[in-house]
Amino acid sequence: MTEVLNVVTRAVLDIRPELGAAGTEISRDAALFYSDEPGRPALGLDSMEALELISVLEREFGVELADTDIRIADLRTVGDVVDAMSGPLR
C-alpha cells in the first residue's frame, strides 16, 4: 500500500504543486477537499482537481473506476483513495 500512497501523493503534488512548495504533508488522514474536524489536514482540492486526480490514477493503475465498486463520493481522504486503488490491484 505504500507504493499506492506514493503514487497518490505524486499525483496530488502534480495537480497542486503549491502544496509541495508549502511543505504540506500528504498523509492518509488528509482530507481531499476540506476538513470538518479540527486539526485534520486538508488539501483543498476543488471538483476539477479531484476529477483530474481520478483520471491520473486510472491511467497510472490501468483501471476504470466505473468498472469497479468504488464510489467517488466515498473518497474523502487520501487514505480512502489509497484503499480504493489498492483493491482493484489485488
MIDOSE-1310 file (N, C-alpha, C; in nm, 2 decimals, decimal comma, always signed):
residues 90
mtev	+0,08/-0,12/+0,00/+0,00/+0,00/+0,00/+0,09/+0,13/+0,00; +0,21/+0,11/+0,05/+0,30/+0,23/+0,05/+0,32/+0,28/-0,09; +0,33/+0,19/-0,19/+0,36/+0,22/-0,33/+0,24/+0,30/-0,38; +0,12/+0,26/-0,34/-0,01/+0,33/-0,39/-0,01/+0,47/-0,33
lnvv	+0,02/+0,48/-0,20/+0,03/+0,61/-0,13/+0,13/+0,70/-0,20; +0,24/+0,65/-0,24/+0,34/+0,73/-0,31/+0,29/+0,78/-0,44; +0,22/+0,69/-0,52/+0,16/+0,74/-0,65/+0,05/+0,84/-0,62; -0,03/+0,82/-0,52/-0,14/+0,92/-0,50/-0,07/+1,06/-0,45
trav	+0,03/+1,05/-0,37/+0,10/+1,17/-0,33/+0,16/+1,24/-0,45; +0,23/+1,17/-0,53/+0,29/+1,23/-0,65/+0,18/+1,30/-0,74; +0,07/+1,23/-0,76/-0,04/+1,28/-0,84/-0,09/+1,41/-0,78; -0,12/+1,41/-0,65/-0,17/+1,53/-0,59/-0,07/+1,65/-0,60
ldir	+0,06/+1,62/-0,58/+0,16/+1,73/-0,60/+0,17/+1,78/-0,74; +0,15/+1,69/-0,84/+0,15/+1,73/-0,98/+0,03/+1,82/-1,00; -0,08/+1,79/-0,94/-0,20/+1,87/-0,96/-0,19/+2,00/-0,88; -0,14/+2,00/-0,76/-0,13/+2,12/-0,68/+0,01/+2,13/-0,63
pelg	+0,10/+2,18/-0,72/+0,24/+2,19/-0,68/+0,27/+2,29/-0,56; +0,18/+2,38/-0,54/+0,19/+2,47/-0,42/+0,19/+2,40/-0,29; +0,12/+2,28/-0,29/+0,13/+2,20/-0,16/+0,27/+2,15/-0,13; +0,34/+2,11/-0,23/+0,48/+2,07/-0,21/+0,57/+2,18/-0,18
aagt	+0,54/+2,30/-0,24/+0,62/+2,42/-0,21/+0,60/+2,47/-0,07; +0,48/+2,45/-0,02/+0,45/+2,49/+0,12/+0,49/+2,38/+0,22; +0,54/+2,27/+0,17/+0,58/+2,16/+0,26/+0,46/+2,09/+0,33; +0,35/+2,09/+0,26/+0,23/+2,03/+0,31/+0,25/+1,87/+0,32
eisr	+0,23/+1,81/+0,43/+0,24/+1,67/+0,44/+0,11/+1,61/+0,39; +0,13/+1,51/+0,30/+0,02/+1,44/+0,24/+0,01/+1,31/+0,31; -0,07/+1,30/+0,41/-0,08/+1,17/+0,49/-0,21/+1,10/+0,45; -0,23/+0,98/+0,50/-0,35/+0,91/+0,48/-0,47/+0,98/+0,54
daal	-0,45/+1,06/+0,65/-0,56/+1,13/+0,71/-0,60/+1,26/+0,65; -0,52/+1,30/+0,55/-0,55/+1,43/+0,49/-0,68/+1,43/+0,41; -0,77/+1,52/+0,44/-0,89/+1,53/+0,36/-0,86/+1,59/+0,22; -0,93/+1,53/+0,12/-0,90/+1,58/-0,02/-0,95/+1,72/-0,04
fysd	-1,07/+1,75/+0,02/-1,13/+1,88/-0,01/-1,11/+1,98/+0,11; -1,19/+1,95/+0,21/-1,18/+2,03/+0,33/-1,20/+1,94/+0,45; -1,17/+1,99/+0,57/-1,19/+1,91/+0,69/-1,29/+1,97/+0,78; -1,38/+1,89/+0,83/-1,47/+1,95/+0,93/-1,43/+1,91/+1,07
epgr	-1,31/+1,85/+1,08/-1,25/+1,81/+1,21/-1,13/+1,89/+1,24; -1,13/+1,96/+1,35/-1,02/+2,04/+1,39/-0,89/+1,96/+1,40; -0,79/+2,02/+1,34/-0,66/+1,95/+1,34/-0,63/+1,85/+1,23; -0,73/+1,82/+1,15/-0,71/+1,72/+1,04/-0,66/+1,81/+0,92
palg	-0,55/+1,76/+0,86/-0,50/+1,84/+0,74/-0,60/+1,82/+0,63; -0,61/+1,93/+0,54/-0,69/+1,93/+0,43/-0,61/+1,98/+0,31; -0,63/+1,91/+0,19/-0,56/+1,95/+0,07/-0,63/+2,06/-0,01; -0,76/+2,08/+0,01/-0,83/+2,19/-0,05/-0,85/+2,17/-0,20
ldsm	-0,86/+2,04/-0,25/-0,88/+2,02/-0,39/-1,02/+2,07/-0,43; -1,03/+2,12/-0,55/-1,17/+2,16/-0,60/-1,22/+2,04/-0,68; -1,34/+2,05/-0,73/-1,40/+1,94/-0,80/-1,33/+1,90/-0,93; -1,27/+2,00/-1,00/-1,20/+1,97/-1,12/-1,07/+1,91/-1,09
eale	-1,00/+1,95/-0,98/-0,88/+1,88/-0,94/-0,90/+1,74/-0,90; -1,01/+1,72/-0,83/-1,05/+1,58/-0,79/-1,07/+1,49/-0,91; -1,14/+1,54/-1,01/-1,16/+1,46/-1,14/-1,02/+1,44/-1,21; -0,94/+1,54/-1,21/-0,80/+1,52/-1,26/-0,73/+1,41/-1,19
lisv	-0,74/+1,41/-1,05/-0,67/+1,31/-0,97/-0,72/+1,17/-1,01; -0,85/+1,16/-1,02/-0,91/+1,03/-1,05/-0,86/+0,98/-1,19; -0,86/+1,07/-1,29/-0,81/+1,04/-1,42/-0,67/+1,00/-1,42; -0,58/+1,07/-1,35/-0,44/+1,03/-1,34/-0,42/+0,89/-1,28
lere	-0,50/+0,87/-1,17/-0,49/+0,74/-1,10/-0,54/+0,62/-1,19; -0,65/+0,65/-1,27/-0,70/+0,55/-1,36/-0,59/+0,51/-1,46; -0,53/+0,61/-1,52/-0,42/+0,58/-1,61/-0,30/+0,51/-1,55; -0,26/+0,56/-1,43/-0,15/+0,50/-1,36/-0,17/+0,35/-1,33
fgve	-0,29/+0,32/-1,28/-0,31/+0,19/-1,24/-0,39/+0,10/-1,34; -0,42/+0,16/-1,46/-0,49/+0,08/-1,56/-0,62/+0,03/-1,52; -0,70/+0,11/-1,45/-0,83/+0,07/-1,40/-0,93/+0,18/-1,43; -1,05/+0,14/-1,47/-1,16/+0,24/-1,48/-1,25/+0,23/-1,36
ladt	-1,26/+0,34/-1,28/-1,34/+0,33/-1,16/-1,49/+0,30/-1,19; -1,54/+0,33/-1,31/-1,67/+0,30/-1,35/-1,69/+0,15/-1,35; -1,58/+0,07/-1,37/-1,59/-0,07/-1,38/-1,57/-0,14/-1,25; -1,56/-0,06/-1,14/-1,54/-0,12/-1,01/-1,66/-0,08/-0,91
diri	-1,65/-0,13/-0,79/-1,75/-0,09/-0,69/-1,71/+0,04/-0,62; -1,61/+0,10/-0,66/-1,57/+0,23/-0,60/-1,66/+0,34/-0,63; -1,71/+0,41/-0,52/-1,79/+0,53/-0,54/-1,71/+0,65/-0,51; -1,70/+0,74/-0,61/-1,62/+0,86/-0,60/-1,66/+0,94/-0,48
adlr	-1,79/+0,94/-0,45/-1,85/+1,02/-0,33/-1,79/+0,97/-0,20; -1,74/+0,84/-0,20/-1,68/+0,79/-0,07/-1,54/+0,82/-0,05; -1,48/+0,88/-0,15/-1,33/+0,92/-0,14/-1,32/+1,05/-0,08; -1,30/+1,06/+0,05/-1,29/+1,18/+0,12/-1,15/+1,22/+0,17
tvgd	-1,07/+1,11/+0,19/-0,93/+1,13/+0,24/-0,83/+1,07/+0,15; -0,71/+1,10/+0,16/-0,60/+1,03/+0,09/-0,61/+0,88/+0,12; -0,63/+0,85/+0,24/-0,64/+0,70/+0,28/-0,75/+0,63/+0,20; -0,87/+0,70/+0,19/-0,98/+0,64/+0,11/-0,93/+0,61/-0,03
vvda	-0,86/+0,71/-0,09/-0,82/+0,69/-0,23/-0,72/+0,57/-0,24; -0,62/+0,57/-0,14/-0,52/+0,46/-0,14/-0,59/+0,33/-0,12; -0,68/+0,32/-0,03/-0,75/+0,19/-0,01/-0,83/+0,15/-0,14; -0,90/+0,25/-0,20/-0,98/+0,22/-0,31/-0,89/+0,17/-0,43
msgp	-0,78/+0,24/-0,45/-0,69/+0,20/-0,56/-0,62/+0,07/-0,53; -0,60/+0,04/-0,41/-0,53/-0,09/-0,37/-0,62/-0,21/-0,40; -0,75/-0,19/-0,38/-0,85/-0,30/-0,40/-0,84/-0,36/-0,54; -0,86/-0,28/-0,65/-0,86/-0,33/-0,78/-0,72/-0,39/-0,82
lr	-0,62/-0,36/-0,75/-0,48/-0,40/-0,79/-0,46/-0,54/-0,74; -0,54/-0,59/-0,65/-0,51/-0,72/-0,59/-0,55/-0,83/-0,68
